[in-house]
Amino acid sequence: MADPIQPDDSTLRHYTATEVAAIFGCSPRWTLEQAHAKRIAHTIVAGRIRFRADHILAISKANDVDHRLA
C-alpha cells in the first residue's frame, strides 16, 4: 500500500498571487486580473485564488515562443 500524502508534500503547496508575481516579475494585481479572467491556470481555496507548482509551470509555458520560427 502506498504511503498517504504528507502535508509537506510539494504538490500540496499553494502560492499566493504575490508570490507568483514575484516569480514572473509582474504585479500581484495583474496576476489576479488574469486569473479572474481565466487567462491563467489557478485554483480556488477557501474563496481565494491560489496557484500550485503545476499552474506556475503552465503559466510559464503558455506564451512560449519558438525562436526557430522567428
Summary of the structure (lengths in Angstrom):
residues: 70
radius of gyration: 14.5
end to end distance: 50.4
largest distance: 50.4
contacts: 144
relative contact order: 0.17
helix: 47%
strand: 11%
